Amino acid sequence: MIRGINHAAFMTENMEKSLQFYCDILGFKKAFELSRDGQPWIVYIKIKEGQFIELFYGGESKIEFDRLRIGYSHLCLEVADIHEIADHLKASGLTLDTEPKQGVDKNWQCWVRDPDGNRIEFMQIDPASPHMNC
């Protein structure tokens, strides 16, 4: 039946800024683009084999994050070294929402927002975390 998560999709206000963030800063590769009715529509960013981020053109209004809002909250990307990614993000001119810290689940995390304000968590999995022991 279900084989995994294929992609997360985001509307973008400025595709160039989003591509700079996801490709130049995070190091993902632009995989391919789709057009609809002769107009640019979606850019696919490859995370790894079979996993993508879809970036849609044409976003016009932002939704402010609200911890009580039902629905989407954030995207989590697993990293090997939380301090390395935090230093890289800061060296790239980004401000972290949360500096590296160990969470209740024992995993290390830090947070940043993409150019459209989407919350992204970077997580270094700890061997003692429930993620590794379930």
C-alpha positions as CSV (number, residue, x, y, z in Angstrom):
1,M,0.0,0.0,0.0
2,I,1.7,3.2,1.2
3,R,5.5,3.3,0.4
4,G,6.5,6.5,2.1
5,I,6.3,10.3,1.9
6,N,7.0,11.5,-1.6
7,H,6.9,15.3,-1.1
8,A,5.9,18.4,0.8
9,A,4.4,21.3,-1.1
10,F,4.7,25.0,-0.5
11,M,3.3,28.0,-2.3
12,T,6.1,30.6,-2.9
13,E,5.9,34.3,-3.1
14,N,9.3,34.6,-4.8
15,M,10.6,31.4,-6.6
16,E,14.2,32.7,-6.9
17,K,14.4,33.4,-3.1
18,S,13.0,29.9,-2.4
19,L,15.4,28.2,-4.8
20,Q,18.3,30.1,-3.3
21,F,17.2,28.9,0.2
22,Y,16.5,25.2,-0.7
23,C,19.3,24.7,-3.2
24,D,22.1,27.2,-2.4
25,I,21.8,27.2,1.4
26,L,20.4,23.7,2.2
27,G,22.2,22.0,-0.7
28,F,19.2,20.3,-2.4
29,K,19.1,20.0,-6.2
30,K,16.5,21.3,-8.6
31,A,15.1,18.2,-10.1
32,F,12.6,19.4,-12.7
33,E,9.9,21.9,-13.5
34,L,6.3,21.6,-14.7
35,S,4.3,24.2,-16.7
36,R,0.6,24.5,-17.0
37,D,-1.1,26.4,-19.8
38,G,2.4,27.6,-21.0
39,Q,3.2,29.2,-17.6
40,P,5.7,28.1,-14.9
41,W,3.7,26.1,-12.3
42,I,5.9,23.9,-10.0
43,V,9.6,23.4,-9.4
44,Y,10.6,20.1,-7.8
45,I,13.5,20.1,-5.4
46,K,15.1,16.7,-4.8
47,I,15.9,15.8,-1.2
48,K,17.0,12.3,-1.9
49,E,15.8,9.4,-4.1
50,G,12.0,9.5,-4.1
51,Q,11.7,12.5,-1.8
52,F,10.9,16.0,-3.0
53,I,9.8,19.5,-2.0
54,E,7.3,21.0,-4.5
55,L,7.5,24.8,-4.8
56,F,4.5,26.4,-6.5
57,Y,4.6,29.8,-8.1
58,G,2.1,32.4,-7.3
59,G,1.7,32.6,-3.5
60,E,0.2,35.9,-2.5
61,S,-0.8,35.8,1.2
62,K,1.0,34.4,4.2
63,I,-0.6,32.7,7.2
64,E,1.0,33.5,10.5
65,F,2.0,30.5,12.6
66,D,-0.3,29.8,15.5
67,R,0.5,26.9,17.8
68,L,-3.2,26.3,18.3
69,R,-4.1,26.3,14.6
70,I,-5.2,22.9,13.3
71,G,-3.2,21.6,10.3
72,Y,0.3,22.0,9.0
73,S,2.9,23.0,11.6
74,H,6.4,22.4,10.1
75,L,8.8,20.4,8.0
76,C,11.5,18.4,9.8
77,L,14.8,17.5,8.1
78,E,17.1,15.0,9.6
79,V,20.8,16.0,9.9
80,A,23.9,14.3,11.0
81,D,25.3,17.2,13.1
82,I,22.9,19.8,14.6
83,H,25.7,22.3,15.4
84,E,27.1,22.0,11.9
85,I,23.8,22.8,10.2
86,A,23.1,25.7,12.7
87,D,26.5,27.2,12.0
88,H,26.0,26.8,8.3
89,L,22.5,28.5,8.4
90,K,23.9,31.4,10.4
91,A,26.9,31.8,8.1
92,S,24.4,31.9,5.2
93,G,22.8,35.0,6.8
94,L,19.8,33.2,8.4
95,T,18.5,33.8,11.9
96,L,17.6,30.7,13.8
97,D,14.2,30.7,15.5
98,T,15.7,28.3,18.0
99,E,19.3,27.6,18.7
100,P,20.4,23.9,19.0
101,K,18.8,22.3,22.0
102,Q,17.9,18.8,23.1
103,G,14.2,18.2,23.1
104,V,12.0,16.0,25.3
105,D,12.4,13.2,22.9
106,K,16.2,13.4,23.5
107,N,16.8,14.5,19.8
108,W,18.8,17.7,19.1
109,Q,16.9,20.4,17.1
110,C,17.2,23.9,15.8
111,W,14.6,25.9,13.8
112,V,14.6,28.4,10.9
113,R,12.0,29.7,8.5
114,D,12.2,29.6,4.7
115,P,11.7,32.8,2.7
116,D,7.9,32.4,2.9
117,G,7.9,31.9,6.7
118,N,7.4,28.1,6.7
119,R,8.9,26.6,9.8
120,I,11.7,24.1,9.3
121,E,13.1,21.9,12.0
122,F,16.5,20.4,11.7
123,M,16.8,17.2,13.9
124,Q,19.8,15.2,14.9
125,I,18.5,11.8,16.1
126,D,19.9,10.6,19.4
127,P,20.5,6.9,19.8
128,A,18.4,7.0,23.0
129,S,15.4,8.7,21.4
130,P,12.0,6.9,20.9
131,H,12.6,7.4,17.1
132,M,15.4,4.9,17.3
133,N,13.7,2.5,19.6
134,C,10.3,1.8,18.3
